[in-house]
Amino acid sequence: MATSSVAVRQLSDGNSQGTVWGKSGTDLIAFYGSTAVARATIVGSNTLSTAVSSTGAFGFGDATTASTVIAILNQLKIMGLVG
């Protein structure tokens, strides 16, 4: 039988080097009861353009940037980090 507590459980041990979840990109991690997934690979530019155009896709400077942002948002949704 599962027990419940009103205390928050800390995942950090206070290490000055930080806390890592997953040892490799193939380790599965889940958030908020979603299905565990491995690290995603988003194909696109590794930098986003800061230029915004009213004529570009979804207000971005170009369709590639818009597609990259949409891919990131979709992956965050799969991971359960956005609704």
trRosetta pair geometry for C-beta under 8 A, 3 or more apart (Angstrom, degrees):
i j d omega theta_ij theta_ji phi_ij phi_ji
5 9 7.8 90 73 -50 131 97
11 19 6.1 117 122 172 96 162
12 15 7.2 -137 -172 25 83 77
12 19 4.9 -116 -105 -40 74 138
13 19 7.3 132 15 -90 76 106
15 18 6.6 -58 94 36 99 17
15 19 6.9 126 48 -68 111 68
20 23 7.5 81 127 -93 124 46
21 27 8.0 -164 145 110 65 132
21 29 5.5 81 142 -114 119 139
22 25 7.5 71 150 -95 130 21
22 27 3.6 172 -143 79 89 130
22 28 7.8 172 -105 45 113 16
22 29 5.3 -76 -51 -46 120 121
22 39 7.2 150 136 -46 160 103
23 27 5.6 112 36 -43 66 143
24 27 5.4 123 56 -18 65 95
25 38 6.2 65 149 174 64 101
25 39 4.0 -80 -152 41 81 129
26 38 5.0 -23 -141 -132 38 133
26 39 7.6 -65 -54 23 27 89
27 38 6.8 126 63 -121 29 78
27 39 7.9 43 53 -21 69 92
28 36 3.6 71 157 145 111 116
28 37 6.2 132 -143 50 82 5
28 38 5.8 -56 -88 -66 63 63
29 36 6.0 152 65 -148 8 89
29 37 7.1 -44 58 61 60 56
29 79 7.7 13 99 -145 90 109
30 33 7.2 -21 148 175 121 5
30 34 5.1 -164 -162 75 97 72
30 35 6.2 -136 -110 123 123 15
30 36 3.9 -81 -41 -82 104 65
30 37 7.1 102 -85 6 71 67
30 79 7.4 -169 -137 -159 45 66
30 80 6.8 46 -174 19 74 137
31 34 5.9 10 63 28 59 112
31 79 5.7 45 26 154 113 85
31 80 4.4 -169 81 80 85 110
31 81 5.6 44 76 -69 153 77
32 80 4.2 -161 58 154 106 127
32 81 7.6 160 9 -79 123 41
33 80 6.9 169 61 -140 55 158
34 37 7.9 -33 124 -8 111 103
34 78 7.4 132 172 155 141 43
34 79 6.2 131 85 173 153 28
34 80 3.1 -155 -23 -44 137 129
37 40 7.1 14 138 -55 126 91
37 78 6.2 35 -26 135 163 111
37 79 6.1 -105 42 -93 125 77
40 75 4.5 -131 50 -141 170 136
40 78 7.7 105 -66 67 140 136
40 79 8.0 -109 -17 -49 124 116
42 68 6.4 88 158 -152 119 78
42 71 4.9 137 -142 120 101 125
42 72 5.8 11 -110 -74 157 74
42 75 6.6 -97 -74 -17 107 149
43 71 7.4 -112 46 -164 64 172
44 64 6.2 155 -147 175 96 86
44 65 7.8 122 -179 -104 126 32
44 67 6.4 -177 -99 97 129 93
44 68 3.4 165 151 -96 165 109
44 71 6.6 170 -19 38 134 143
45 48 6.8 139 90 -82 114 42
45 49 7.9 46 82 -31 158 80
45 64 6.2 76 -13 139 111 120
45 65 7.0 -30 38 -87 128 69
45 68 6.2 -75 40 -62 77 159
48 65 5.4 100 -150 -143 81 105
48 68 6.7 -158 -96 90 96 136
48 69 7.1 69 -120 -64 136 98
49 60 7.0 108 65 -180 108 92
49 61 4.2 -77 109 39 143 141
49 62 6.5 78 15 17 152 98
49 65 5.0 -82 26 -77 101 149
50 61 7.9 46 74 -30 25 135
51 61 3.9 72 88 -91 95 134
52 56 7.2 -132 -166 39 45 132
52 59 5.8 0 -166 161 102 83
52 60 6.6 -68 -123 -124 67 31
52 61 6.2 -90 -92 -56 23 76
53 56 3.8 97 65 -15 105 105
53 59 7.3 176 71 -166 45 39
53 60 7.3 5 37 115 81 27
53 61 5.2 93 -4 -118 103 49
53 62 7.9 58 25 -51 128 49
54 59 6.7 -9 -114 -121 42 71
56 59 6.4 31 74 158 93 10
56 60 4.8 -109 125 84 129 49
56 61 5.1 -155 -86 -163 165 8
56 62 5.7 -75 -142 -62 120 24
56 63 7.2 -153 -171 -50 82 53
56 65 7.7 5 167 56 138 116
56 66 7.0 175 148 -39 99 122
57 60 5.6 -20 73 50 75 99
57 62 6.9 17 19 151 102 26
57 63 4.2 86 -15 -102 144 66
57 65 7.8 161 62 66 106 78
57 66 3.8 -111 102 10 114 161
57 67 7.6 18 105 -35 155 75
58 66 4.6 133 37 -135 115 126
58 69 7.9 -137 90 70 143 132
58 70 7.9 137 -2 -55 164 111
60 63 7.6 134 80 -87 115 20
60 65 4.3 -158 168 94 136 114
60 66 4.2 -172 33 -62 139 85
60 69 6.9 -176 -74 7 146 138
61 65 5.8 54 51 22 84 150
62 65 5.3 97 61 9 76 100
62 66 7.2 -143 100 -2 42 91
63 66 5.4 -56 -147 41 38 114
63 67 6.0 40 155 -22 70 106
64 67 5.8 -54 -146 37 29 111
64 68 6.4 31 154 -21 63 105
65 68 5.7 -54 -148 34 31 112
65 69 6.5 30 155 -17 65 105
66 69 5.9 -56 -150 37 30 109
66 70 6.3 29 154 -17 65 108
67 70 5.7 -55 -146 39 31 112
67 71 6.3 35 154 -22 65 105
68 71 5.7 -53 -148 34 31 112
68 72 6.5 31 153 -18 64 104
69 72 5.7 -53 -151 35 32 112
69 73 6.4 30 153 -16 65 106
70 73 5.7 -54 -147 39 32 111
70 74 6.3 35 153 -21 65 106
71 74 5.7 -53 -147 35 30 113
71 75 6.4 29 154 -18 64 105
72 75 5.8 -56 -150 36 31 109
72 76 6.4 32 152 -19 65 105
73 76 5.6 -52 -147 36 33 113
73 77 6.5 36 152 -21 64 104
73 82 6.6 -51 -160 55 76 158
74 77 5.6 -54 -153 34 32 114
74 78 6.6 35 149 -20 65 102
75 78 5.5 -48 -149 33 37 114
75 79 6.4 30 153 -14 65 107
76 79 5.7 -60 -148 42 32 109
76 81 4.5 -81 -171 69 85 111
76 82 4.6 49 124 4 113 111
77 80 7.6 49 -179 -69 31 22
77 81 7.5 -94 -71 53 24 67
77 82 5.2 -57 -80 71 68 94
77 83 7.6 10 -124 136 87 5
